[in-house]
């Protein structure tokens, strides 16, 4: 198996505020139209916490605190022929107003109750639910 076929490492940031979680509607990339947490690729030499802070600031313009490991998902995107292992980091909202910082990649950001998540969900979020993961439990 060549390196190109090995899974990539993604990181999603499950940000909680007042009993809700932040999700963005993806566009112009795999998972177009799906709802997902802020996140992206883990860069070489980067800690999970630094990646979570960077991606959240780049995409949604907010500060987060109390970062901690949540779980990981094994995500196979059949249609696109992609495979990711996604680290799910948990965080609490800290500061700033949610802003659409990358309108070419995300249509909008919204806060949702965990029991009323929008559809369709991005593959890692679907797999999180299959694990019966609940950040509020």
N, C-alpha and C positions, 0 to 999 in steps of 0.2 A: 504494500500500500504506500503510495507516495504521500509526501507531506501535504500536498494540496487537498487530499481526501481526509485528512485528520480533522477532528472537530476543532472549532474555534472556541474561545472563551468569551462569553458575553456576561454582562453584569446588569441586573435590574435593581432599581431602588424602590422598595415598597415604603412610601412616605405616608405617615399617619398624622392626621390633624382632626381633632374633635370627632373621633370615631369614624372618620372617612379616609379613603386612600386616593392618591393622585394618579390619574391615567390620562394618556394622550392618544389621539387618533392618528396613526401612522399614515404617511403618504410617500409616494415615489421611491419605495424600497420594498424588500420582501416583507410580507405581512401588510401590504397596502390596505388601508381601511380598518385594520385591527386596532383594538385598544391595548395599550401596554404602559408599564411603568417607565419613568425616565431611565435611561441606561444606554449602554453601548458596549464597545469592545474594551477589554482589559488591556492596557498598554504594557509593553515589556518593562519590567522593573517597578511597576506601579502597585501600591498596596490596594486591597479591595476597598478600604475606607476612602483613600485618595481618589480612586476611580469613581466611587459613588458621589463624592462631593463635586468632582469635576463635571461629571455628566449631568448632574442635577442643575448645577449653575449654568452650564452651556445650553441646556435644553429648556429649562423652566425658570431660570433666574432667581431661584430661592436658596436660602441657607438651610442646612439640616443639622441635626444633632443626635446624640445617643445612637450612633451607628453600631450595628451588631449583625452578625451572620444570622440569616433566617434559615435557608435551605439551599439546595441546588436542584436543577431540573436537567433532564437529558432530552434535548429538543431536536427532533428531526423534521426538517421542512421538506417534505416529499416533492412538492411541485417545483421548488427552487433547487433541489439537490444539495441543500446545505444541512450541516449538523453542528449544533452548538451545545456546549455544557454551559448553562446559565447559573451564575451565582446570584442568589436573591439576598440582598442586604436590606435589613430593616432600619428605618430611621424615623425620627420625629421631626415634624416641621419646626423650623427655628425662626426664620426671618425672611422678609421680602414679600413682594406680590408675585404670584405666578404670572409669568410672561411668556408669550409665544416667541422664543428666541430664535428658533430655526423653522420659520414658516414653510420652507421648502421640504422639510422632513416630517412636520407635524401639523395637522389641521387645527387642533385645539386641545386645551387641557381642561379637565374637570375633576372635581372631587366626588367620589361615589361611596355609598355605604357598601361594606364588604358583602352583605347579603343581597345587594342589588347592583351587581357589576354589569356594565354594558356588554353588548355583543356586536360583532364578533370579537373575541379575545385573541391576542397574539399567542402563538404556540406555548411559550414559557408560562404565561398566565393560565392557559388551559391546563397545562401539566401540573401547575401549583394546586389548582382546584382538585385534580385527580388524586393528589397526595392528601387531600382533606386538610391542607395547610390553612391555618387561621391565625393571622398576626395578632388578633385581639383575644385569643384564647388564653 
